[in-house]
């Protein structure tokens, strides 16, 4: 399945941030206020 480039990039960024436990990047990907709950 081929994803639109924008969605593909977000998912790959998410995967990398999740693996490295980078809460800052995770928050910036999905939250307007840059906040992520633990």
N, C-alpha and C positions, 0 to 999 in steps of 0.2 A: 504494500500500500504506500502510495506517495502522498506525503502531507504537504500542505502549503508551506512555503519557505519560512514564513513568520512563526507558524506553529511548531515546525520542526526545530527552529532555533530556540524557542522558549523551552521546549521539552528537553533538548540537549543541555541547555544552560541549567535547567532544573536538576537533571540527572547528575551533572558535575557538582553542583552546589550541595546536593543531598549527600553524595558520596564523601565530600570533604567537610560536611557539617558546617557549611558556611551560611549561618543564619542571616547575615546581612544581605547576601545575594538572593536567598530565598524570599526574604521579605520584599525586596525591590521587584522581584518578578511578579508577585501576586497582590501586594498590598499598596494602596496609594499612600498610606502614611508610613510605610517602611517598618511595620510592626509584625512580628511573627510570634505566635504562642508556642510555648514548649509543653 
